[in-house]
Amino acid sequence: MTVHAIRTPNPEEPLRTERELAAMAAELAGTKVALTVRPPASGVVEALRDQIRAGGDPLGEAFSRIRTPRERRDQGATYTPPAIVDNMLAWTARHKSPARVVDPGAGSGRFILAAGQRFPEAALVAVETDPLAILLLRANAEVRGLAGRLKIEETDYRDLSLPAIDGPTLFVGNPPYVRHHRIDADRKNWFANTAAKHGLRASKLAGLHIHFFLKSLELVQPGDYGAFITAAEWLDVNYGSVLREALANGLGGLEVHLLSPRAAPFPDALTSAAITCWEAGHHGSSLAIRTIEGPDQLDELRSRRSVPWSTLGRAQRWSTVIRPRGRREGGVIELGEICRVHRGQVTGNNGVWVAGRIRGGSAARGSLSRDHARS
Ligand SMILES: C[S@@+](CC[C@H](N)C(=O)[O-])C[C@H]1O[C@@H](n2cnc3c(N)ncnc32)[C@H](O)[C@@H]1O
């Protein structure tokens, strides 16, 4: 008797290289690309379609697996886990319904496509520079039946112009985290000039995520609103003051939810993150704030306390105001009270921080540099 093994299609099987991923995305998007790859096993394309229709992002997962964190660093491409996307969009829906949604740095479309389903009347604009990510986004939009409503702007977000519309625009997403060392002089000049136009003090040390906030300030009309998840360092560092000032003024800061590294917001980066919610032109007396210490607290972005803008205006660093002070034994002074504690250094000479037996070992260097991915 001959026994035939029945193979369940494994959607990941044909997605081992960027070429295979691009060919599959083109197939799902119904577009043509001139790539020669092995045809996938029968059933694989349908299995992927089913996953995407159910709200999954197998193409984005394959992208993050095929391109290492180091290779993705220049574009700041770290895709957002669904729980964060869902909770941020739940916040935006509670706030108001948008007539248009803009996702700056859309990647494979996790935010913009979930927003498309949550806000069925809204026009959708995705801004992205990476051609492969754009192909994944097209495939996901096509399979989820949202391609007809989606405009993909294949441009640097800082060059985007938006036509005026009736009704509020929602800006939502995860702006790329790229440090200033990788930002060219022209863009730094753009940043300084744009900040000056808004009466803000800018530092050329600001990273790309801060540029995205400033560009959003350029684009907004009163009543437009936004929710961005970014690295949280801007709460404390000098170059973050431009964003702190923007939130206190034209950008209209509403809430900041600070996710500690223990909340593990991003599986491939040990870092804290901040979800910043704002409404252009809003002038409240206080900013609502909250710290999230574990993944179980990443429920809807609800409970919070308020800190008056007058207190924040006097604070050198915001994280000390935001974090609730734990009880401390008498006579104990936290290190952070006398000096600023950083988790990463960008000297590249990390060996200097490693003492003892493991000094010089590649494992120690590897774990340090992984931490730098978003620190
Ligand atoms: C942190 S990822 C977020 C992707 C997606 N929004 C998500 O949350 O899963 C940032 C994205 O911004 C894109 N990007 C980087 N620089 C950009 C720029 N100057 N203008 C537009 N997009 C950019 C990257 O290619 C990447 O896809």
Ligand as a Chemical Component Dictionary entry (heavy atoms), coordinates in Angstrom:
data_LIG
# 
_chem_comp.id                   LIG 
_chem_comp.type                 NON-POLYMER 
_chem_comp.pdbx_formal_charge   0 
_chem_comp.three_letter_code    LIG 
# 
loop_
_chem_comp_atom.comp_id 
_chem_comp_atom.atom_id 
_chem_comp_atom.alt_atom_id 
_chem_comp_atom.type_symbol 
_chem_comp_atom.charge 
_chem_comp_atom.model_Cartn_x 
_chem_comp_atom.model_Cartn_y 
_chem_comp_atom.model_Cartn_z 
_chem_comp_atom.pdbx_ordinal 
LIG C1  C1  C 0  8.523  52.133 12.452 1  
LIG S1  S1  S 1  8.106  51.637 10.812 2  
LIG C2  C2  C 0  6.353  51.593 10.955 3  
LIG C3  C3  C 0  5.658  50.793 9.903  4  
LIG C4  C4  C 0  4.155  50.640 10.088 5  
LIG N1  N1  N 0  3.513  51.940 10.201 6  
LIG C5  C5  C 0  3.861  49.870 11.345 7  
LIG O1  O1  O 0  3.624  50.505 12.377 8  
LIG O2  O2  O -1 3.873  48.640 11.315 9  
LIG C6  C6  C 0  8.466  53.137 9.932  10 
LIG C7  C7  C 0  8.236  53.097 8.429  11 
LIG O3  O3  O 0  8.583  54.391 7.905  12 
LIG C8  C8  C 0  9.217  54.245 6.637  13 
LIG N2  N2  N 0  10.006 55.464 6.405  14 
LIG C9  C9  C 0  11.289 55.706 6.791  15 
LIG N3  N3  N 0  11.656 56.956 6.447  16 
LIG C10 C10 C 0  10.582 57.515 5.854  17 
LIG C11 C11 C 0  10.343 58.806 5.304  18 
LIG N4  N4  N 0  11.277 59.751 5.338  19 
LIG N5  N5  N 0  9.129  59.069 4.764  20 
LIG C12 C12 C 0  8.163  58.101 4.736  21 
LIG N6  N6  N 0  8.351  56.859 5.246  22 
LIG C13 C13 C 0  9.522  56.568 5.802  23 
LIG C14 C14 C 0  10.018 52.972 6.794  24 
LIG O4  O4  O 0  10.329 52.409 5.530  25 
LIG C15 C15 C 0  9.080  52.107 7.643  26 
LIG O5  O5  O 0  8.248  51.330 6.831  27 
# 
loop_
_chem_comp_bond.comp_id 
_chem_comp_bond.atom_id_1 
_chem_comp_bond.atom_id_2 
_chem_comp_bond.value_order 
_chem_comp_bond.pdbx_ordinal 
LIG C1  S1  SING 1  
LIG S1  C2  SING 2  
LIG S1  C6  SING 3  
LIG C2  C3  SING 4  
LIG C3  C4  SING 5  
LIG C4  N1  SING 6  
LIG C4  C5  SING 7  
LIG C5  O1  DOUB 8  
LIG C5  O2  SING 9  
LIG C6  C7  SING 10 
LIG C7  O3  SING 11 
LIG C7  C15 SING 12 
LIG O3  C8  SING 13 
LIG C8  N2  SING 14 
LIG C8  C14 SING 15 
LIG N2  C9  SING 16 
LIG N2  C13 SING 17 
LIG C9  N3  DOUB 18 
LIG N3  C10 SING 19 
LIG C10 C11 SING 20 
LIG C10 C13 DOUB 21 
LIG C11 N4  SING 22 
LIG C11 N5  DOUB 23 
LIG N5  C12 SING 24 
LIG C12 N6  DOUB 25 
LIG N6  C13 SING 26 
LIG C14 O4  SING 27 
LIG C14 C15 SING 28 
LIG C15 O5  SING 29 
# 
